[in-house]
């Protein structure tokens, strides 16, 4: 994969995670690895409707961030950890000084600074 294709792939992943609900879903799936969750469990945990969660899961699946496996009447979703690691590595190598990504815990007010940059 050339640099342009890789950049475009990372943009697709970042766009999928740019929704607060999708980010919450994805974080919850990462926490549940390697077992994963069915959509109803995700909806219940996040206090969302099943239809809404299904919509967001399809976006995450389209971006390659989650896989789905049918289990009878249910579908089990799992985070695709190699894609996560690739995304983190890409951001670290291409967006951070000297290829070292600072930890959110080591940067004073990192979360507030990030939010203020977006606002």
Number of C-alpha atoms within 10 A of each C-alpha: 7 6 8 9 10 13 16 11 15 19 14 17 21 15 13 23 21 11 12 10 16 20 16 14 23 24 13 18 21 18 13 14 14 12 13 21 19 18 22 18 13 23 17 12 11 14 10 13 13 14 12 12 21 15 11 19 24 17 19 23 18 14 19 17 23 23 17 18 12 10 9 7 5 13 15 18 23 24 27 18 14 10 16 16 11 13 19 14 15 16 16 16 14 14 12 12 10 9 13 13 15 12 9 10 9 8 10 10 11 14 11 9 11 10 10 9 7 6 5
